[in-house]
Amino acid sequence: MRLKTVTGLRSAAIAAGIVYASGLITPAIAQAPSLAMLSALNDGQWEIRFRDGAPARRVCVRTGRELIQLQHGQSGCSRFVVEDGAKVVTVQYTCRGNGYGRTSVRQETTSLVQIDSQGIADGLPFQFSAEARRVGACR
């Protein structure tokens, strides 16, 4: 009976190898997130208007990724892409020693997006909803 089990496992492993080698199964790593929606946004100066009445803020957008970490401006934060859709991108990020956040950016047009973000910055919680709109060229 033991010989029959080993032979069955060996056959299953060989079959899985053939399916993998034939390209019917692709490794998940080959499908790395591209954040194409953010890259498609018009570059330039964007004005961010917060729904809670906080003062508007301007950001120079070159890649679209600048809209992900509005509460954590420093570089070097690690990011994990939760959703990478045609119209919505959600990214969770961690800034070692300075907190973390989770931001969703929903595209309405290439010059208008809605942003929802929450997390911890400088030891304090934050949460905001905002509308960001391209207003001109970067200065």
FIPAVEX-922125 format. One record per atom (N, C-alpha, C): residue number from 0; residue in three letters; x, y, z. Coordinates in steps of 0.1 Angstrom, whole numbers, always signed. Example, Ala and Ser with C-alpha at 12.3 -4.5 7.8 and 13.67 -1.06 7.14 Angstrom:
BEGIN
{site 0 "ala" {+132 -57 +78}},
{site 0 "ala" {+123 -45 +78}},
{site 0 "ala" {+132 -33 +78}},
{site 1 "ser" {+128 -22 +71}},
{site 1 "ser" {+137 -11 +71}},
{site 1 "ser" {+129 +0 +79}},
% end
This chain:
BEGIN
{site 0 "met" {+8 -12 +0}},
{site 0 "met" {+0 +0 +0}},
{site 0 "met" {+9 +12 +0}},
{site 1 "arg" {+20 +12 +7}},
{site 1 "arg" {+29 +24 +7}},
{site 1 "arg" {+34 +27 -6}},
{site 2 "leu" {+38 +17 -14}},
{site 2 "leu" {+43 +18 -28}},
{site 2 "leu" {+33 +25 -37}},
{site 3 "lys" {+20 +22 -35}},
{site 3 "lys" {+10 +28 -43}},
{site 3 "lys" {+8 +43 -40}},
{site 4 "thr" {+9 +47 -27}},
{site 4 "thr" {+8 +61 -23}},
{site 4 "thr" {+20 +69 -29}},
{site 5 "val" {+32 +64 -28}},
{site 5 "val" {+44 +71 -33}},
{site 5 "val" {+42 +73 -48}},
{site 6 "thr" {+38 +62 -55}},
{site 6 "thr" {+36 +63 -70}},
{site 6 "thr" {+26 +73 -73}},
{site 7 "gly" {+15 +73 -66}},
{site 7 "gly" {+4 +83 -68}},
{site 7 "gly" {+9 +98 -66}},
{site 8 "leu" {+17 +100 -56}},
{site 8 "leu" {+22 +113 -53}},
{site 8 "leu" {+32 +117 -64}},
{site 9 "arg" {+40 +108 -68}},
{site 9 "arg" {+50 +111 -79}},
{site 9 "arg" {+43 +114 -92}},
{site 10 "ser" {+32 +107 -95}},
{site 10 "ser" {+25 +110 -107}},
{site 10 "ser" {+18 +124 -106}},
{site 11 "ala" {+13 +127 -95}},
{site 11 "ala" {+7 +140 -93}},
{site 11 "ala" {+17 +151 -94}},
{site 12 "ala" {+29 +150 -89}},
{site 12 "ala" {+40 +160 -90}},
{site 12 "ala" {+44 +161 -104}},
{site 13 "ile" {+45 +151 -111}},
{site 13 "ile" {+49 +151 -125}},
{site 13 "ile" {+39 +159 -134}},
{site 14 "ala" {+26 +156 -131}},
{site 14 "ala" {+15 +162 -138}},
{site 14 "ala" {+15 +177 -135}},
{site 15 "ala" {+17 +181 -123}},
{site 15 "ala" {+17 +195 -119}},
{site 15 "ala" {+29 +202 -126}},
{site 16 "gly" {+40 +195 -127}},
{site 16 "gly" {+52 +201 -134}},
{site 16 "gly" {+49 +203 -148}},
{site 17 "ile" {+43 +194 -155}},
{site 17 "ile" {+39 +195 -169}},
{site 17 "ile" {+30 +207 -171}},
{site 18 "val" {+20 +208 -163}},
{site 18 "val" {+10 +219 -164}},
{site 18 "val" {+17 +233 -162}},
{site 19 "tyr" {+26 +234 -152}},
{site 19 "tyr" {+33 +246 -149}},
{site 19 "tyr" {+43 +249 -161}},
{site 20 "ala" {+50 +240 -166}},
{site 20 "ala" {+60 +242 -177}},
{site 20 "ala" {+52 +246 -190}},
{site 21 "ser" {+40 +241 -192}},
{site 21 "ser" {+33 +244 -204}},
{site 21 "ser" {+28 +258 -204}},
{site 22 "gly" {+29 +265 -193}},
{site 22 "gly" {+24 +279 -192}},
{site 22 "gly" {+9 +281 -188}},
{site 23 "leu" {+3 +270 -185}},
{site 23 "leu" {-11 +271 -181}},
{site 23 "leu" {-13 +277 -167}},
{site 24 "ile" {-2 +276 -159}},
{site 24 "ile" {-2 +282 -146}},
{site 24 "ile" {+10 +292 -146}},
{site 25 "thr" {+7 +304 -142}},
{site 25 "thr" {+18 +314 -141}},
{site 25 "thr" {+20 +318 -127}},
{site 26 "pro" {+33 +320 -123}},
{site 26 "pro" {+35 +324 -109}},
{site 26 "pro" {+29 +338 -106}},
{site 27 "ala" {+25 +340 -94}},
{site 27 "ala" {+19 +352 -90}},
{site 27 "ala" {+29 +364 -91}},
{site 28 "ile" {+41 +361 -89}},
{site 28 "ile" {+51 +371 -89}},
{site 28 "ile" {+52 +378 -103}},
{site 29 "ala" {+48 +371 -113}},
{site 29 "ala" {+49 +376 -127}},
{site 29 "ala" {+39 +387 -129}},
{site 30 "gln" {+29 +388 -120}},
{site 30 "gln" {+18 +398 -122}},
{site 30 "gln" {+20 +409 -111}},
{site 31 "ala" {+31 +415 -111}},
{site 31 "ala" {+34 +426 -101}},
{site 31 "ala" {+25 +438 -104}},
{site 32 "pro" {+20 +445 -94}},
{site 32 "pro" {+11 +456 -96}},
{site 32 "pro" {+18 +467 -103}},
{site 33 "ser" {+11 +474 -112}},
{site 33 "ser" {+17 +485 -120}},
{site 33 "ser" {+12 +499 -116}},
{site 34 "leu" {+1 +500 -109}},
{site 34 "leu" {-5 +512 -105}},
{site 34 "leu" {-7 +521 -117}},
{site 35 "ala" {-11 +515 -128}},
{site 35 "ala" {-12 +522 -141}},
{site 35 "ala" {-22 +534 -140}},
{site 36 "met" {-33 +533 -132}},
{site 36 "met" {-42 +544 -131}},
{site 36 "met" {-35 +556 -126}},
{site 37 "leu" {-26 +555 -116}},
{site 37 "leu" {-19 +567 -111}},
{site 37 "leu" {-10 +573 -121}},
{site 38 "ser" {-3 +564 -129}},
{site 38 "ser" {+6 +568 -139}},
{site 38 "ser" {-1 +576 -150}},
{site 39 "ala" {-14 +573 -152}},
{site 39 "ala" {-22 +579 -163}},
{site 39 "ala" {-27 +593 -159}},
{site 40 "leu" {-26 +597 -147}},
{site 40 "leu" {-30 +610 -143}},
{site 40 "leu" {-22 +621 -149}},
{site 41 "asn" {-28 +632 -152}},
{site 41 "asn" {-21 +644 -157}},
{site 41 "asn" {-11 +649 -147}},
{site 42 "asp" {+2 +651 -151}},
{site 42 "asp" {+11 +656 -142}},
{site 42 "asp" {+9 +671 -141}},
{site 43 "gly" {+15 +677 -130}},
{site 43 "gly" {+14 +691 -127}},
{site 43 "gly" {+10 +694 -113}},
{site 44 "gln" {+6 +706 -111}},
{site 44 "gln" {+2 +711 -97}},
{site 44 "gln" {-12 +706 -94}},
{site 45 "trp" {-14 +700 -83}},
{site 45 "trp" {-28 +695 -79}},
{site 45 "trp" {-31 +701 -66}},
{site 46 "glu" {-44 +705 -65}},
{site 46 "glu" {-49 +711 -53}},
{site 46 "glu" {-58 +700 -46}},
{site 47 "ile" {-55 +698 -33}},
{site 47 "ile" {-62 +688 -25}},
{site 47 "ile" {-71 +696 -16}},
{site 48 "arg" {-84 +694 -17}},
{site 48 "arg" {-94 +700 -8}},
{site 48 "arg" {-100 +689 +1}},
{site 49 "phe" {-97 +691 +14}},
{site 49 "phe" {-102 +682 +24}},
{site 49 "phe" {-116 +684 +28}},
{site 50 "arg" {-124 +673 +29}},
{site 50 "arg" {-138 +674 +32}},
{site 50 "arg" {-141 +679 +46}},
{site 51 "asp" {-131 +678 +55}},
{site 51 "asp" {-134 +682 +69}},
{site 51 "asp" {-131 +697 +71}},
{site 52 "gly" {-128 +704 +61}},
{site 52 "gly" {-126 +719 +62}},
{site 52 "gly" {-112 +723 +64}},
{site 53 "ala" {-103 +713 +65}},
{site 53 "ala" {-89 +717 +67}},
{site 53 "ala" {-84 +725 +55}},
{site 54 "pro" {-74 +733 +57}},
{site 54 "pro" {-69 +741 +46}},
{site 54 "pro" {-65 +733 +34}},
{site 55 "ala" {-68 +738 +22}},
{site 55 "ala" {-64 +731 +9}},
{site 55 "ala" {-49 +731 +9}},
{site 56 "arg" {-44 +721 +1}},
{site 56 "arg" {-29 +719 +0}},
{site 56 "arg" {-26 +716 -14}},
{site 57 "arg" {-14 +721 -19}},
{site 57 "arg" {-10 +718 -33}},
{site 57 "arg" {+2 +709 -33}},
{site 58 "val" {+1 +700 -43}},
{site 58 "val" {+12 +690 -44}},
{site 58 "val" {+16 +689 -59}},
{site 59 "cys" {+29 +688 -62}},
{site 59 "cys" {+33 +687 -75}},
{site 59 "cys" {+33 +672 -78}},
{site 60 "val" {+25 +668 -88}},
{site 60 "val" {+23 +654 -91}},
{site 60 "val" {+31 +651 -104}},
{site 61 "arg" {+40 +641 -103}},
{site 61 "arg" {+48 +637 -115}},
{site 61 "arg" {+44 +623 -119}},
{site 62 "thr" {+42 +614 -109}},
{site 62 "thr" {+39 +600 -112}},
{site 62 "thr" {+25 +596 -107}},
{site 63 "gly" {+18 +604 -100}},
{site 63 "gly" {+6 +600 -94}},
{site 63 "gly" {+7 +594 -80}},
{site 64 "arg" {+19 +588 -78}},
{site 64 "arg" {+22 +581 -65}},
{site 64 "arg" {+23 +591 -53}},
{site 65 "glu" {+25 +604 -57}},
{site 65 "glu" {+26 +614 -46}},
{site 65 "glu" {+12 +616 -38}},
{site 66 "leu" {+2 +611 -44}},
{site 66 "leu" {-12 +612 -38}},
{site 66 "leu" {-14 +600 -27}},
{site 67 "ile" {-5 +591 -27}},
{site 67 "ile" {-7 +579 -18}},
{site 67 "ile" {-3 +583 -3}},
{site 68 "gln" {+8 +590 -1}},
{site 68 "gln" {+13 +592 +12}},
{site 68 "gln" {+13 +607 +16}},
{site 69 "leu" {+1 +613 +16}},
{site 69 "leu" {+0 +627 +19}},
{site 69 "leu" {+3 +630 +33}},
{site 70 "gln" {+1 +621 +43}},
{site 70 "gln" {+5 +623 +57}},
{site 70 "gln" {+19 +619 +60}},
{site 71 "his" {+25 +612 +51}},
{site 71 "his" {+39 +607 +53}},
{site 71 "his" {+47 +611 +41}},
{site 72 "gly" {+53 +623 +41}},
{site 72 "gly" {+60 +628 +29}},
{site 72 "gly" {+73 +622 +26}},
{site 73 "gln" {+79 +615 +36}},
{site 73 "gln" {+92 +610 +35}},
{site 73 "gln" {+92 +598 +25}},
{site 74 "ser" {+104 +596 +19}},
{site 74 "ser" {+106 +584 +11}},
{site 74 "ser" {+110 +573 +19}},
{site 75 "gly" {+111 +561 +13}},
{site 75 "gly" {+116 +549 +21}},
{site 75 "gly" {+106 +542 +28}},
{site 76 "cys" {+93 +545 +26}},
{site 76 "cys" {+82 +537 +32}},
{site 76 "cys" {+80 +525 +23}},
{site 77 "ser" {+77 +514 +30}},
{site 77 "ser" {+74 +502 +22}},
{site 77 "ser" {+59 +502 +18}},
{site 78 "arg" {+56 +497 +7}},
{site 78 "arg" {+42 +497 +2}},
{site 78 "arg" {+37 +483 -2}},
{site 79 "phe" {+24 +481 +0}},
{site 79 "phe" {+18 +469 -4}},
{site 79 "phe" {+5 +473 -11}},
{site 80 "val" {+4 +469 -24}},
{site 80 "val" {-7 +472 -32}},
{site 80 "val" {-19 +463 -29}},
{site 81 "val" {-30 +468 -24}},
{site 81 "val" {-42 +461 -20}},
{site 81 "val" {-51 +459 -32}},
{site 82 "glu" {-52 +470 -40}},
{site 82 "glu" {-61 +470 -52}},
{site 82 "glu" {-54 +478 -63}},
{site 83 "asp" {-54 +473 -75}},
{site 83 "asp" {-48 +479 -86}},
{site 83 "asp" {-57 +479 -98}},
{site 84 "gly" {-68 +486 -97}},
{site 84 "gly" {-78 +486 -107}},
{site 84 "gly" {-77 +497 -118}},
{site 85 "ala" {-86 +496 -128}},
{site 85 "ala" {-85 +506 -138}},
{site 85 "ala" {-89 +520 -133}},
{site 86 "lys" {-98 +521 -123}},
{site 86 "lys" {-103 +534 -118}},
{site 86 "lys" {-100 +536 -103}},
{site 87 "val" {-96 +525 -96}},
{site 87 "val" {-93 +526 -81}},
{site 87 "val" {-80 +519 -78}},
{site 88 "val" {-72 +526 -70}},
{site 88 "val" {-60 +521 -65}},
{site 88 "val" {-60 +522 -49}},
{site 89 "thr" {-57 +511 -42}},
{site 89 "thr" {-56 +511 -28}},
{site 89 "thr" {-42 +506 -24}},
{site 90 "val" {-35 +514 -16}},
{site 90 "val" {-21 +510 -12}},
{site 90 "val" {-20 +511 +3}},
{site 91 "gln" {-15 +501 +9}},
{site 91 "gln" {-12 +502 +24}},
{site 91 "gln" {+4 +504 +25}},
{site 92 "tyr" {+8 +513 +33}},
{site 92 "tyr" {+22 +516 +34}},
{site 92 "tyr" {+26 +517 +49}},
{site 93 "thr" {+39 +514 +51}},
{site 93 "thr" {+45 +515 +65}},
{site 93 "thr" {+58 +523 +64}},
{site 94 "cys" {+59 +534 +72}},
{site 94 "cys" {+70 +542 +73}},
{site 94 "cys" {+77 +539 +86}},
{site 95 "arg" {+88 +532 +86}},
{site 95 "arg" {+94 +527 +98}},
{site 95 "arg" {+97 +538 +107}},
{site 96 "gly" {+92 +537 +120}},
{site 96 "gly" {+95 +547 +130}},
{site 96 "gly" {+86 +559 +129}},
{site 97 "asn" {+77 +560 +119}},
{site 97 "asn" {+68 +571 +118}},
{site 97 "asn" {+54 +568 +114}},
{site 98 "gly" {+50 +555 +116}},
{site 98 "gly" {+36 +551 +114}},
{site 98 "gly" {+33 +544 +101}},
{site 99 "tyr" {+20 +545 +97}},
{site 99 "tyr" {+16 +537 +85}},
{site 99 "tyr" {+3 +544 +80}},
{site 100 "gly" {-1 +539 +69}},
{site 100 "gly" {-14 +544 +63}},
{site 100 "gly" {-20 +535 +53}},
{site 101 "arg" {-32 +537 +49}},
{site 101 "arg" {-39 +530 +39}},
{site 101 "arg" {-47 +540 +31}},
{site 102 "thr" {-44 +541 +18}},
{site 102 "thr" {-50 +552 +9}},
{site 102 "thr" {-56 +546 -3}},
{site 103 "ser" {-68 +550 -6}},
{site 103 "ser" {-75 +547 -18}},
{site 103 "ser" {-77 +559 -26}},
{site 104 "val" {-73 +558 -39}},
{site 104 "val" {-75 +569 -49}},
{site 104 "val" {-84 +564 -59}},
{site 105 "arg" {-95 +571 -61}},
{site 105 "arg" {-105 +568 -72}},
{site 105 "arg" {-105 +578 -82}},
{site 106 "gln" {-102 +574 -95}},
{site 106 "gln" {-102 +584 -106}},
{site 106 "gln" {-115 +587 -111}},
{site 107 "glu" {-118 +600 -113}},
{site 107 "glu" {-130 +604 -120}},
{site 107 "glu" {-126 +608 -134}},
{site 108 "thr" {-116 +616 -135}},
{site 108 "thr" {-110 +619 -148}},
{site 108 "thr" {-95 +619 -146}},
{site 109 "thr" {-87 +622 -157}},
{site 109 "thr" {-72 +622 -155}},
{site 109 "thr" {-68 +635 -148}},
{site 110 "ser" {-77 +644 -145}},
{site 110 "ser" {-74 +656 -137}},
{site 110 "ser" {-82 +657 -124}},
{site 111 "leu" {-89 +647 -120}},
{site 111 "leu" {-98 +648 -108}},
{site 111 "leu" {-98 +634 -102}},
{site 112 "val" {-95 +633 -89}},
{site 112 "val" {-96 +621 -82}},
{site 112 "val" {-102 +623 -68}},
{site 113 "gln" {-107 +612 -62}},
{site 113 "gln" {-112 +613 -48}},
{site 113 "gln" {-102 +604 -40}},
{site 114 "ile" {-98 +609 -28}},
{site 114 "ile" {-88 +603 -20}},
{site 114 "ile" {-94 +600 -6}},
{site 115 "asp" {-93 +588 -1}},
{site 115 "asp" {-96 +584 +13}},
{site 115 "asp" {-84 +578 +19}},
{site 116 "ser" {-80 +583 +31}},
{site 116 "ser" {-68 +578 +37}},
{site 116 "ser" {-70 +577 +52}},
{site 117 "gln" {-63 +568 +59}},
{site 117 "gln" {-63 +567 +73}},
{site 117 "gln" {-50 +560 +78}},
{site 118 "gly" {-47 +562 +90}},
{site 118 "gly" {-35 +555 +96}},
{site 118 "gly" {-30 +562 +108}},
{site 119 "ile" {-17 +561 +110}},
{site 119 "ile" {-10 +567 +122}},
{site 119 "ile" {+2 +575 +116}},
{site 120 "ala" {+3 +588 +120}},
{site 120 "ala" {+15 +596 +117}},
{site 120 "ala" {+19 +604 +129}},
{site 121 "asp" {+32 +603 +132}},
{site 121 "asp" {+38 +610 +143}},
{site 121 "asp" {+31 +605 +156}},
{site 122 "gly" {+27 +593 +157}},
{site 122 "gly" {+21 +587 +169}},
{site 122 "gly" {+6 +591 +171}},
{site 123 "leu" {+0 +598 +161}},
{site 123 "leu" {-14 +601 +162}},
{site 123 "leu" {-22 +596 +150}},
{site 124 "pro" {-34 +592 +153}},
{site 124 "pro" {-43 +587 +142}},
{site 124 "pro" {-47 +598 +133}},
{site 125 "phe" {-49 +595 +120}},
{site 125 "phe" {-54 +604 +111}},
{site 125 "phe" {-64 +597 +102}},
{site 126 "gln" {-74 +605 +96}},
{site 126 "gln" {-84 +599 +87}},
{site 126 "gln" {-88 +611 +79}},
{site 127 "phe" {-89 +610 +66}},
{site 127 "phe" {-94 +621 +58}},
{site 127 "phe" {-100 +616 +45}},
{site 128 "ser" {-109 +624 +40}},
{site 128 "ser" {-114 +623 +26}},
{site 128 "ser" {-111 +636 +19}},
{site 129 "ala" {-108 +635 +6}},
{site 129 "ala" {-104 +647 -1}},
{site 129 "ala" {-107 +646 -16}},
{site 130 "glu" {-108 +657 -22}},
{site 130 "glu" {-108 +657 -37}},
{site 130 "glu" {-96 +664 -42}},
{site 131 "ala" {-89 +658 -51}},
{site 131 "ala" {-77 +664 -57}},
{site 131 "ala" {-80 +667 -72}},
{site 132 "arg" {-76 +679 -76}},
{site 132 "arg" {-78 +684 -89}},
{site 132 "arg" {-66 +691 -95}},
{site 133 "arg" {-62 +688 -107}},
{site 133 "arg" {-51 +694 -114}},
{site 133 "arg" {-55 +709 -116}},
{site 134 "val" {-45 +718 -112}},
{site 134 "val" {-48 +732 -113}},
{site 134 "val" {-38 +740 -122}},
{site 135 "gly" {-28 +733 -127}},
{site 135 "gly" {-18 +740 -135}},
{site 135 "gly" {-5 +732 -135}},
{site 136 "ala" {+5 +739 -140}},
{site 136 "ala" {+19 +733 -140}},
{site 136 "ala" {+26 +734 -127}},
{site 137 "cys" {+35 +726 -124}},
{site 137 "cys" {+43 +726 -112}},
{site 137 "cys" {+52 +739 -113}},
{site 138 "arg" {+54 +745 -101}},
{site 138 "arg" {+63 +757 -100}},
{site 138 "arg" {+76 +753 -95}},
% end
